[in-house]
Amino acid sequence: MKIAMIGTGYVGLVSGVCFSDFGHDVICVDKDPRKIETLRAGGVPIYEPGLDLLMAKNVESGRLSFTTNLKEAVDGADAVFIAVGTPTRRGDGHADLTFVMKAAEEIAQALTGYAVVVTKSTVPVGTNRQVKETIARANPKADFDVASNPEFLREGAAIDDFMRPDRIVVGVQNDRAAEVMSEIYRPLYLRDFPILTTDLESAEMIKYAANAFLATKITFINEIAALCERTGADVKLVSQGMGLDGRIGNKFLHAGPGYGGSCFPKDTKALARIGQEYGLPMQITETVIKVNEETRRRMVDKVADMLDGKIAGKTIAVLGVTFKPNTDDMREAPSLTVIPALIGGGAKVRAVDPQGHREAVDLLPGVNWLDDAYEAAKDADALVILTEWNEFRALDLKRLAEGMRFAALADLRNIYSSRDAKRAGFKRYVSVGRTDFVEATPPEVREPVVADPAE
C-alpha cells in the first residue's frame, strides 16, 4: 500500500520507518527543509536505538522516502497519517490542535482519490470528527474516510513496541476504512497481535485513559515511597510485593523523581481539561498531576538535606538529565526542576548524559557538561543519579567516593543500596523510599579571602 506520513517527529518517523519495513511504500513529509535534508542524507534527528539502521535499510530498498511536498506525497495514497505535534495549549492545559487541523486542510486539497485519513497524533475525544468536517469543508468533492490510530510507543523501545505491540487500536466509522487499516497492519495480524477495532471516540479515549493510568501507577508508588521513608519500609520490596499480584503487575512501580517525557505530562493535563469541558472533573488525574509536581520538588529537598541544607558554593555532579534512559528527550524531565533549583541555591553543577547534552545545553544554562562520571565526581561535594542509563548501573562506587571532596550520593533511581554505598566509602547516601545513612559532616565552603586594595 502507499502511505503518506505527515510529520517526521518521534511518532511520525518511527511509524513511517516501521510501516516501510512491513513492505509498504511510505513517503514522510515535513515542512522543515533542513530536517528533510538530514533524513535524505541518512541522518536521524532523534535518538532511538536501531532507528538509523532500519531507516537506511528501507531507504535503500526504495520503500521509504522523504519530502517537503505534501501534495506529491498524498497523491494516490491509500492512507494519509497525521503525526504532527499536539503540545499543551498555553493557559488551559488542552491539547493544541492547530497543526492537526492545518494538516487536514492541506490534505483535503491534495487528495486525488479515495484515502483513509488517519490521526496518529494524540488528540482529544471528538477530534477525528473535526478532522472529517475540516476536510469536507475544504474539499467537498474529496472521497475519504477518517480513522483514529493512537500510538503506544515507549521512547527507547519504540521499534520493538511497533513490531511487537501489546495491541493495535483502530477507530473507524465504516467497513471500508476498517479494510484499509486491516491491510496496513496485516503483517501484525498474521502474527496474532491483537487488533482492537472501535468507534472513533473510544479509540481517542483509550490513548488518554491508558497514559493517565500509567502515570497514576508511577505517582502512586512515589507517594508510597515517601511514606516508606517515614515508616522504615523499603519501597523496592513493597513494589515487588504489589507487582506479584496479577491484577496489579510490576510495570511502572519503580519509585523515582516523577514521570516526564512527551506523553504523560501532556496527556494527563489534556484528560483533566476534557473532563472539565464535559462537566466531569477527572479528580484522580488532577491529583496525579499535583503529586508528580510535588515529587520533583521533594527530590530537590532530598539533595539539599543530604548536605544539611547548605548547597551554596558546593559542587554537585548529576548523572543523567533526560527524562528516561535510551532517549535524548528532555521534555518535562525531572532534571529541569532539580538542576535549576540547585544552581539557584548557589551550587555549581556538573552533568553527564550519554545523549541529552545536545538538547539540554540550552535548557539548563550554567551547567558544566562532561563526558565521564568519574571526572564529574572528582572533588565534588555530592553525586546525584537522576536517570538510570545503563552506563550508571555498574559504576565503581569506591573510585567515585575516593575522588570526591565529600562522598555523598543521592540515588534518586534506587540503582544501588545503602550497603553498597557504605562499603564503597560514601559518608552519606539517600534514595527514594528506602533506608538511608548519614555519617560525618559536609565540609564548609569558605569563600577565598580577597585582600583589601586600600591596605
C-alpha positions in Angstrom: 0.0 0.0 0.0 1.0 3.6 -0.4 1.2 5.6 2.8 1.9 9.3 3.4 3.1 10.2 6.8 2.6 13.9 7.7 5.2 14.9 10.3 8.6 13.4 11.0 8.8 13.9 14.7 9.1 11.0 17.1 5.8 9.3 16.2 5.8 10.0 12.5 9.4 9.0 11.8 9.3 5.8 13.8 5.9 4.8 12.4 6.9 5.7 8.8 10.1 3.7 9.0 8.3 0.7 10.6 5.5 0.7 8.0 8.0 0.7 5.2 9.7 -2.3 6.9 6.3 -4.1 6.6 6.6 -3.7 2.8 4.5 -0.6 2.3 5.7 2.4 0.2 6.0 5.3 2.6 6.6 8.9 2.0 7.3 11.0 5.1 6.5 14.7 4.9 7.8 17.6 6.9 7.8 21.4 6.4 11.3 21.8 7.7 13.7 21.5 4.7 16.7 21.1 6.9 15.1 18.1 8.6 14.3 16.5 5.3 17.8 17.1 4.0 19.2 15.4 7.1 16.9 12.4 6.6 17.7 12.1 2.9 21.4 12.1 3.9 20.8 9.3 6.3 20.8 11.3 9.5 18.3 10.8 12.2 17.2 13.9 14.1 16.2 11.9 17.2 17.9 9.3 19.2 16.1 5.9 19.2 18.1 2.7 19.3 18.1 0.9 16.0 16.2 3.5 14.1 19.1 4.6 11.9 19.8 1.1 10.6 16.2 0.3 9.9 15.7 3.6 8.1 18.8 3.1 6.0 17.6 -0.4 5.0 14.2 0.7 3.8 15.5 3.8 2.0 17.9 1.6 0.1 15.1 -0.8 -0.8 13.2 2.1 -2.3 10.2 1.8 0.1 10.9 4.9 2.2 11.5 8.4 1.1 11.3 12.0 2.4 9.8 15.2 1.0 8.6 18.7 1.8 5.9 18.4 -0.9 2.7 17.2 0.8 0.7 17.2 -2.4 3.2 14.9 -4.0 3.1 12.5 -1.0 -0.7 12.4 -0.7 -1.3 11.9 -4.5 -2.5 8.3 -4.9 -2.0 7.4 -1.2 -4.2 4.7 0.2 -3.8 6.1 3.7 -2.6 9.5 5.0 -1.4 9.6 8.6 -1.4 12.8 10.6 1.5 12.6 13.0 2.1 16.2 13.9 2.6 17.7 17.4 -0.3 18.4 19.8 1.5 20.3 22.5 -0.2 21.5 25.7 -2.0 24.8 24.9 -0.7 27.6 27.0 -3.1 28.8 29.6 -5.7 26.0 29.7 -3.8 22.7 29.6 -5.8 21.5 26.5 -4.0 19.8 23.5 -3.3 22.4 20.8 -4.8 21.1 17.6 -3.5 23.9 15.3 -1.1 21.6 13.5 -3.6 18.8 13.1 -6.2 21.0 11.5 -3.7 22.7 9.3 -2.6 19.3 8.1 -6.2 18.3 7.5 -6.8 21.4 5.3 -3.7 20.7 3.2 -4.5 17.0 2.9 -8.0 18.0 1.6 -6.5 20.0 -1.3 -4.1 17.2 -2.2 -6.4 14.2 -2.2 -6.8 12.7 -5.8 -8.7 9.5 -5.0 -10.1 7.6 -2.1 -7.9 7.5 1.0 -8.3 7.0 4.7 -7.0 10.0 6.7 -5.6 8.5 9.9 -4.9 10.6 13.1 -1.8 9.1 14.7 -1.3 12.2 16.9 -2.7 12.1 20.4 -5.9 14.1 20.3 -8.9 14.9 22.5 -12.1 13.0 22.1 -14.1 14.3 19.1 -11.0 15.5 17.1 -11.3 12.9 14.3 -14.9 14.1 13.6 -13.5 17.7 13.5 -10.8 16.5 11.0 -13.5 14.9 8.8 -15.5 18.2 8.9 -12.4 20.2 8.1 -11.5 18.1 5.1 -15.1 18.0 3.8 -15.4 21.8 4.1 -12.0 22.4 2.4 -12.8 20.0 -0.4 -16.5 18.9 -0.7 -15.6 16.5 -3.6 -13.0 14.6 -1.6 -13.6 10.8 -1.3 -12.2 9.8 2.1 -12.8 8.3 5.5 -11.2 9.1 8.8 -9.7 6.8 11.3 -8.1 7.1 14.8 -5.0 5.0 15.3 -3.3 6.2 18.6 0.3 5.2 19.2 1.7 3.4 22.2 5.4 3.7 21.7 7.9 3.9 24.6 10.8 6.1 23.8 13.9 3.9 23.9 12.0 0.8 22.8 9.8 2.2 20.1 10.8 -0.1 17.3 10.1 -3.2 19.4 6.8 -1.7 20.5 5.7 -1.1 17.0 6.8 -4.5 15.7 5.6 -6.5 18.8 2.7 -4.4 20.2 0.5 -5.3 23.1 -2.4 -4.2 20.9 -3.2 -2.0 17.9 -6.2 0.3 18.4 -8.1 1.4 15.3 -11.2 3.6 15.4 -13.3 3.8 12.3 -16.8 4.7 11.1 -17.4 2.0 8.4 -16.1 -1.3 6.9 -14.3 0.4 4.0 -11.9 2.3 6.3 -11.6 -0.8 8.5 -10.5 -2.9 5.5 -7.7 -0.4 4.6 -6.5 -0.3 8.1 -6.5 -4.1 8.3 -4.4 -4.3 5.2 -1.9 -1.8 6.6 -1.5 -3.8 9.8 -1.7 -7.2 8.0 1.8 -8.3 8.9 1.0 -7.9 12.6 -2.5 -9.5 12.3 -0.9 -12.6 10.7 1.4 -12.9 13.7 -1.7 -12.9 16.0 -1.0 -9.5 17.6 -4.4 -8.2 18.9 -6.1 -5.5 16.8 -9.0 -3.8 18.5 -11.4 -2.0 16.2 -13.6 0.6 17.8 -15.6 3.7 17.1 -13.7 7.0 16.8 -14.4 8.3 20.3 -13.4 5.1 22.1 -10.1 4.9 20.2 -9.3 8.5 21.2 -10.3 7.9 24.8 -8.2 4.7 25.1 -5.0 6.6 24.5 -5.7 9.1 27.2 -7.0 6.6 29.7 -4.0 4.3 29.2 -1.4 7.0 29.7 -3.2 8.6 32.7 -3.4 5.1 34.3 0.3 4.5 33.9 1.1 8.0 35.2 -1.1 7.1 38.2 0.9 4.0 38.9 4.1 5.9 38.9 2.7 8.7 41.1 1.1 6.2 43.5 4.4 4.3 44.1 6.2 7.6 44.6 3.7 8.7 47.2 4.1 5.3 48.9 7.9 5.8 48.8 7.6 9.0 50.8 5.6 7.1 53.4 8.2 4.3 53.4 10.8 6.8 54.3 8.8 7.8 57.4 7.9 4.3 58.5 11.1 2.4 57.7 9.6 0.2 55.0 11.6 -0.5 51.8 9.7 0.7 48.7 11.5 -1.8 46.4 10.2 -4.7 48.5 6.7 -3.1 48.6 6.7 -2.7 44.8 7.8 -6.3 44.4 5.0 -7.5 46.7 2.4 -5.4 44.9 3.7 -6.4 41.4 3.4 -10.1 42.1 -0.4 -9.6 42.2 -1.5 -10.4 38.7 -4.2 -7.7 38.9 -1.6 -5.0 39.5 1.5 -6.1 37.7 5.1 -5.0 38.3 5.5 -2.4 35.5 5.6 1.3 36.3 6.0 0.6 40.0 9.5 2.0 40.3 9.9 4.9 42.7 11.9 7.9 41.5 11.8 11.6 40.8 8.5 11.5 38.9 7.3 11.0 35.4 8.2 13.2 32.5 8.6 13.0 28.7 6.4 13.9 25.7 3.3 11.9 26.7 2.4 11.6 30.4 2.6 15.3 31.4 0.8 16.4 28.2 -1.9 13.7 28.2 -2.8 13.9 31.9 -3.3 17.7 31.5 -5.4 17.2 28.4 -7.5 14.5 30.0 -8.1 16.8 33.0 -9.2 19.5 30.6 -11.5 17.2 28.7 -13.2 16.3 32.0 -13.6 20.0 32.9 -15.2 20.7 29.5 -17.7 17.9 29.9 -18.5 19.0 33.5 -17.0 15.9 35.0 -13.7 16.7 36.7 -11.1 13.9 36.5 -10.2 14.1 40.2 -7.7 11.2 40.3 -5.9 12.6 37.2 -5.8 16.1 38.6 -4.3 14.8 41.8 -1.7 12.8 39.9 -0.5 15.9 38.2 -0.3 17.7 41.6 1.5 14.9 43.3 4.0 14.5 40.5 5.0 18.1 40.7 5.4 17.8 44.5 7.6 14.7 43.9 10.0 16.6 41.8 10.3 19.3 44.4 10.9 16.7 47.1 13.9 15.4 45.1 15.5 18.9 45.4 14.9 18.8 49.2 16.5 15.4 49.4 19.7 16.6 47.8 19.7 19.7 50.0 19.0 17.8 53.2 21.8 15.4 52.4 24.1 18.4 52.6 22.5 19.8 55.7 20.6 22.4 53.7 23.8 24.1 52.7 24.3 23.9 48.9 25.7 27.3 48.2 29.2 27.0 46.9 29.0 23.2 46.7 29.9 21.3 43.6 27.3 18.7 42.7 27.7 16.1 39.9 24.5 15.0 38.2 24.3 11.7 36.3 21.6 11.7 33.7 19.3 14.6 32.6 16.9 13.1 30.0 13.5 12.0 31.4 14.4 8.3 30.9 17.3 6.3 29.5 17.8 5.4 25.8 16.4 8.7 24.6 17.6 12.3 24.1 14.2 13.7 25.0 14.3 16.4 27.6 10.6 17.2 27.6 9.3 17.6 31.2 12.4 15.8 32.5 12.8 15.9 36.3 16.3 17.4 35.8 14.6 20.6 34.5 13.3 21.1 38.1 16.2 19.7 40.1 19.2 21.3 38.4 17.9 24.8 38.2 16.9 24.6 41.9 20.4 23.6 42.8 22.0 26.3 40.7 19.6 28.8 42.1 20.7 27.8 45.5 24.3 28.6 44.7 25.6 25.2 43.7 28.0 24.5 40.9 26.5 21.7 38.8 28.4 19.3 36.5 26.3 16.9 34.4 26.9 13.8 32.4 24.4 12.2 30.0 25.1 9.9 27.1 22.5 11.5 24.7 21.0 14.5 26.5 23.7 17.1 26.2 22.8 18.4 22.7 19.2 19.4 23.7 19.9 20.1 27.4 22.7 22.6 26.9 20.1 25.4 26.1 17.6 24.2 28.6 20.0 24.1 31.5 22.2 27.2 31.4 25.0 27.3 33.9 25.8 23.6 33.8 29.3 22.3 33.2 29.0 19.4 30.8 31.3 16.4 31.0 31.5 13.0 29.3 32.7 10.9 32.2 31.0 10.2 35.5 34.3 9.9 37.4 35.6 13.2 36.0 32.3 14.8 37.1 32.5 13.4 40.6 36.2 14.5 41.1 36.4 16.9 44.1 32.6 17.2 44.1 30.6 17.6 47.3 27.7 15.4 46.2 26.7 13.0 43.4 23.1 12.8 42.2 21.7 10.0 39.9 18.7 11.3 38.0 18.4 9.0 35.0 19.1 5.3 35.1 21.2 4.9 32.0 23.0 1.5 31.8 26.3 3.4 32.0 25.4 4.4 35.5 24.2 1.0 36.7 27.7 -0.6 37.3 29.9 2.3 38.4 32.9 1.7 40.6 31.4 3.3 43.7 34.7 3.1 45.6 36.5 5.0 42.9 33.8 7.6 42.8 33.9 8.1 46.6 37.7 8.3 46.8 37.7 11.1 44.2 35.1 13.3 45.8 35.6 16.1 48.2 32.8 14.8 50.3 31.4 11.4 49.4 27.6 11.9 49.4 25.3 10.1 47.0 21.7 10.9 46.2 20.5 7.8 44.3 17.1 9.1 43.0 16.6 6.0 40.8 17.4 3.4 43.5 20.1 1.7 41.4 22.3 1.0 44.4 21.8 0.3 48.0 22.9 1.9 51.3 25.1 -1.1 51.9 26.8 -0.8 48.5 27.4 2.9 49.1 28.7 2.4 52.7 31.1 -0.3 51.7 32.5 1.9 48.9 33.3 4.7 51.4 30.4 7.0 50.9 29.7 9.1 54.0 26.1 9.8 53.2 23.5 8.0 51.0 19.9 8.9 50.2 17.5 7.1 48.0 13.7 7.1 47.3 11.6 5.1 49.7 14.4 3.1 51.3 16.9 3.2 54.2 19.5 6.0 54.1 22.5 6.6 56.2 24.3 9.7 57.4 27.9 9.8 58.6 30.3 12.7 59.0 29.5 16.3 58.3 29.9 18.0 55.0 32.9 20.4 55.0 32.1 24.1 54.9 32.7 26.0 51.8 34.9 29.0 52.6 35.0 32.0 50.2 38.5 32.9 49.2 39.9 35.8 51.2 40.5 38.8 48.9 43.0 41.4 50.1 41.6 44.9 50.6 43.2 47.2 47.9 43.2 50.0 50.4 45.6 48.2 52.7 
